[in-house]
Amino acid sequence: MLGDRFAGGPDDLVKAIADGGYAGIEITDTMIGRYAGRPAEFATALKATGLTLVSFAFGSKNGFTLKEKIGALEAAKRWIDFAAAFPGAQVSMGSATVVSDGRRDDKFAIAAEIYNRAGELGRKAGVDVAVHPSSHHNTLLFDRTDYDRIFGLIDPSLVGWVPDTGHILRGHNDMIDTLTTHRDRIRYVHLKDVDASGTWAMLGKGVCDTQAVIAIANAAPNFNGWLVLEEESDAAAADPAAAVKTNRQTMRGYGA
């Protein structure tokens, strides 16, 4: 999660995750690099390391909240078609964000329509689509009220949920209740940790009750079995490959 500070490419990511002892990988539109438009080549690269593509995630500079972009689903179609080459792979759409003036109420309706339309594209392609709310700057989906609101507008038969423990903890007083209330929407889980102030922490070093999250996910009727570890702490920034390995060891302590 180093953004512009990451000097490597997709093959470096694949190698680090495979060497870290993982079974699968989630990759994004900003990480896919030379494999964009080349799913067969990416499949070959994953096969060589024994990794499965869990999900393809993408965001939008338009924040999924501009009315004039409701019908502009080219990116969604592109990455849904890419994921369709990988059996069982999902497509994760990033958090709706505020990128323009206007009523906040209207932005929820716009985001829900965009998510639902993408979900329809996914259904036609045989690819499950899910939304990934965040706590980043200008997010529309920050606290529990926001989650309840967007889920009240999204068709659960078309669009699932990728709960991210770190982002939930930064915006919700009770992560466990949020996960339990909306557990029927869970498709897979992003696991990461924060300390009491909301600063990213290595998994198991913050306030996330990881064992409870795993139990809730396992009981969720539409959970596909994947726990995706996403690391944004300073320790990971200093040595990403080492952090990946450490988190895998931590997960073994949880029996996963």
C-alpha positions as CSV (number, residue, x, y, z in Angstrom):
1,M,0.0,0.0,0.0
2,L,2.9,2.3,-0.7
3,G,1.4,4.0,-3.7
4,D,3.9,6.1,-5.6
5,R,6.6,5.1,-3.3
6,F,6.6,1.5,-4.6
7,A,9.2,1.1,-7.2
8,G,8.4,-2.5,-8.1
9,G,5.9,-4.1,-10.4
10,P,3.2,-6.8,-10.3
11,D,5.7,-9.7,-10.4
12,D,7.4,-8.3,-7.3
13,L,4.1,-8.3,-5.5
14,V,3.3,-11.8,-6.6
15,K,6.7,-13.1,-5.5
16,A,6.5,-11.3,-2.1
17,I,3.1,-12.7,-1.3
18,A,3.9,-16.2,-2.5
19,D,7.2,-16.2,-0.5
20,G,5.2,-15.0,2.5
21,G,3.2,-18.3,2.6
22,Y,-0.1,-17.1,1.2
23,A,-2.6,-19.0,-1.0
24,G,-4.1,-16.0,-2.9
25,I,-3.7,-12.4,-3.9
26,E,-5.9,-9.4,-4.4
27,I,-4.6,-6.9,-7.0
28,T,-5.7,-3.5,-8.0
29,D,-5.9,-1.4,-11.1
30,T,-2.9,0.6,-9.9
31,M,-0.9,-2.6,-9.2
32,I,-1.6,-4.7,-12.3
33,G,0.9,-3.0,-14.5
34,R,1.8,-4.7,-17.7
35,Y,-0.8,-7.5,-17.1
36,A,-3.7,-5.1,-17.7
37,G,-5.6,-6.5,-20.7
38,R,-3.6,-9.7,-20.5
39,P,-5.4,-11.9,-18.0
40,A,-4.0,-15.1,-19.6
41,E,-0.4,-13.9,-18.9
42,F,-1.3,-13.0,-15.4
43,A,-2.9,-16.4,-14.9
44,T,0.4,-18.0,-16.0
45,A,2.3,-15.9,-13.5
46,L,0.0,-16.8,-10.7
47,K,0.1,-20.5,-11.6
48,A,3.9,-20.5,-11.4
49,T,3.8,-19.3,-7.8
50,G,0.7,-21.3,-6.8
51,L,-1.4,-18.3,-6.1
52,T,-5.1,-17.8,-6.7
53,L,-6.6,-14.5,-7.8
54,V,-9.0,-13.7,-5.0
55,S,-10.2,-10.3,-6.3
56,F,-9.5,-7.4,-8.6
57,A,-10.1,-4.1,-6.9
58,F,-10.5,-0.7,-8.5
59,G,-11.5,2.8,-7.6
60,S,-12.6,5.9,-9.5
61,K,-11.3,9.5,-9.7
62,N,-15.0,10.4,-10.1
63,G,-15.7,8.9,-6.6
64,F,-18.7,6.9,-7.9
65,T,-20.7,10.0,-7.0
66,L,-21.1,12.1,-10.1
67,K,-24.5,11.9,-11.7
68,E,-23.2,12.5,-15.2
69,K,-20.9,9.4,-14.8
70,I,-23.7,7.0,-13.8
71,G,-23.7,5.3,-17.2
72,A,-19.9,5.5,-17.6
73,L,-19.1,1.9,-16.5
74,E,-16.1,1.3,-18.8
75,A,-13.7,0.6,-16.0
76,A,-16.2,-1.7,-14.2
77,K,-16.7,-3.7,-17.4
78,R,-13.0,-3.8,-18.2
79,W,-12.1,-5.3,-14.8
80,I,-15.1,-7.5,-14.6
81,D,-14.0,-9.0,-17.9
82,F,-10.5,-9.4,-16.6
83,A,-11.6,-11.2,-13.4
84,A,-13.9,-13.4,-15.5
85,A,-10.8,-15.2,-16.7
86,F,-10.1,-16.4,-13.1
87,P,-12.7,-18.9,-11.7
88,G,-14.1,-17.5,-8.4
89,A,-12.4,-14.2,-8.6
90,Q,-14.4,-11.2,-7.4
91,V,-14.4,-7.5,-8.3
92,S,-14.2,-5.0,-5.5
93,M,-15.3,-1.4,-6.1
94,G,-13.7,1.2,-3.9
95,S,-15.5,3.5,-1.5
96,A,-17.7,6.3,-2.8
97,T,-16.1,9.6,-2.2
98,V,-17.1,13.2,-2.3
99,V,-15.4,14.9,-5.3
100,S,-17.9,17.7,-6.0
101,D,-20.3,20.1,-4.4
102,G,-23.9,19.1,-3.9
103,R,-26.2,17.4,-1.4
104,R,-24.8,14.5,0.4
105,D,-28.1,12.7,0.2
106,D,-27.9,12.8,-3.6
107,K,-24.5,11.3,-3.6
108,F,-25.6,8.2,-1.8
109,A,-28.3,7.6,-4.4
110,I,-25.8,8.1,-7.3
111,A,-23.2,5.8,-5.7
112,A,-25.8,3.1,-5.1
113,E,-27.0,3.3,-8.7
114,I,-23.5,3.0,-10.0
115,Y,-22.7,0.0,-7.7
116,N,-26.0,-1.7,-8.8
117,R,-25.3,-1.2,-12.5
118,A,-21.8,-2.6,-12.1
119,G,-23.4,-5.5,-10.2
120,E,-25.6,-6.2,-13.1
121,L,-22.6,-6.3,-15.4
122,G,-21.0,-8.7,-13.0
123,R,-24.0,-11.0,-13.0
124,K,-24.0,-11.2,-16.8
125,A,-20.3,-12.1,-16.7
126,G,-20.5,-14.6,-13.9
127,V,-18.4,-12.4,-11.6
128,D,-19.5,-11.3,-8.1
129,V,-19.1,-7.6,-7.4
130,A,-18.7,-6.1,-3.9
131,V,-18.2,-2.6,-2.4
132,H,-15.3,-1.8,-0.2
133,P,-16.0,1.3,2.0
134,S,-13.0,3.2,3.4
135,S,-12.1,5.8,6.0
136,H,-9.8,7.8,3.7
137,H,-10.2,11.5,3.0
138,N,-13.6,12.5,1.6
139,T,-15.1,9.1,1.8
140,L,-18.9,9.0,1.7
141,L,-18.9,5.7,3.6
142,F,-17.2,6.4,6.9
143,D,-19.4,5.7,10.0
144,R,-22.1,3.2,10.9
145,T,-24.9,5.5,9.7
146,D,-23.2,5.7,6.2
147,Y,-22.9,1.9,6.0
148,D,-26.6,1.4,6.9
149,R,-27.6,4.0,4.4
150,I,-25.7,2.7,1.4
151,F,-26.7,-0.9,2.2
152,G,-30.3,0.2,2.2
153,L,-29.9,1.4,-1.4
154,I,-27.7,-1.4,-2.8
155,D,-29.3,-4.6,-4.1
156,P,-27.8,-7.4,-2.1
157,S,-28.4,-9.8,-4.9
158,L,-26.2,-7.7,-7.2
159,V,-23.5,-6.2,-4.9
160,G,-21.8,-7.7,-1.8
161,W,-19.6,-6.2,0.8
162,V,-15.8,-6.4,1.5
163,P,-15.6,-5.3,5.1
164,D,-12.2,-3.8,6.0
165,T,-11.5,-4.1,9.7
166,G,-9.1,-1.2,9.8
167,H,-11.4,1.2,8.0
168,I,-14.4,0.1,10.1
169,L,-12.5,0.6,13.3
170,R,-11.6,4.2,12.3
171,G,-15.2,5.2,11.8
172,H,-17.4,2.9,14.0
173,N,-17.9,2.6,17.7
174,D,-18.7,-1.1,17.4
175,M,-17.1,-3.0,14.6
176,I,-18.5,-6.3,15.8
177,D,-22.1,-5.1,15.7
178,T,-21.5,-3.6,12.2
179,L,-20.1,-6.9,10.9
180,T,-22.9,-8.9,12.5
181,T,-25.7,-6.7,11.3
182,H,-24.6,-6.8,7.7
183,R,-23.0,-10.2,7.7
184,D,-25.3,-11.5,4.9
185,R,-23.6,-9.1,2.5
186,I,-20.0,-10.2,3.3
187,R,-18.2,-11.8,0.4
188,Y,-14.6,-11.8,1.6
189,V,-12.8,-9.8,4.3
190,H,-9.9,-7.3,4.4
191,L,-8.1,-7.8,7.6
192,K,-5.9,-5.0,9.0
193,D,-5.3,-3.4,12.3
194,V,-5.2,0.1,13.9
195,D,-4.2,1.3,17.3
196,A,-6.6,3.2,19.7
197,S,-6.0,6.5,17.9
198,G,-6.8,5.0,14.5
199,T,-3.2,4.8,13.3
200,W,-2.4,1.8,11.1
201,A,-0.7,-1.1,13.1
202,M,0.7,-4.5,12.2
203,L,-2.0,-7.2,12.5
204,G,-2.4,-8.3,16.1
205,K,-0.7,-5.2,17.4
206,G,-3.7,-2.9,17.5
207,V,-7.3,-3.1,18.7
208,C,-8.8,-5.3,16.1
209,D,-10.4,-8.5,17.6
210,T,-9.3,-10.6,14.7
211,Q,-10.5,-13.9,16.2
212,A,-14.0,-12.5,16.5
213,V,-13.9,-11.2,12.9
214,I,-12.9,-14.6,11.6
215,A,-15.8,-16.2,13.6
216,I,-18.3,-13.8,12.1
217,A,-17.0,-14.3,8.6
218,N,-17.1,-18.0,8.9
219,A,-20.8,-17.8,9.9
220,A,-21.7,-15.4,7.1
221,P,-23.8,-17.2,4.5
222,N,-22.1,-15.7,1.4
223,F,-18.5,-15.6,2.7
224,N,-16.3,-17.3,0.1
225,G,-13.6,-18.2,2.6
226,W,-10.9,-15.6,1.8
227,L,-9.3,-13.4,4.4
228,V,-7.2,-10.8,2.6
229,L,-4.5,-9.2,4.7
230,E,-3.8,-5.6,3.8
231,E,-0.9,-3.8,5.6
232,E,-0.5,0.0,5.8
233,S,1.6,0.4,8.9
234,D,4.9,2.2,9.2
235,A,6.6,-1.2,9.7
236,A,5.2,-2.4,6.4
237,A,6.4,0.8,4.7
238,A,9.9,0.2,6.0
239,D,10.1,-3.5,4.9
240,P,7.0,-4.7,3.0
241,A,8.1,-8.2,2.3
242,A,9.0,-8.8,6.0
243,A,5.7,-7.4,7.1
244,V,3.9,-9.7,4.7
245,K,5.6,-12.7,6.2
246,T,5.0,-11.6,9.8
247,N,1.3,-11.2,9.2
248,R,1.1,-14.7,7.8
249,Q,2.7,-16.0,10.9
250,T,0.2,-14.0,13.0
251,M,-2.7,-15.5,11.1
252,R,-1.4,-19.0,11.8
253,G,-1.7,-18.1,15.5
254,Y,-5.4,-17.5,14.9
255,G,-5.7,-20.9,13.2
256,A,-6.0,-19.5,9.7
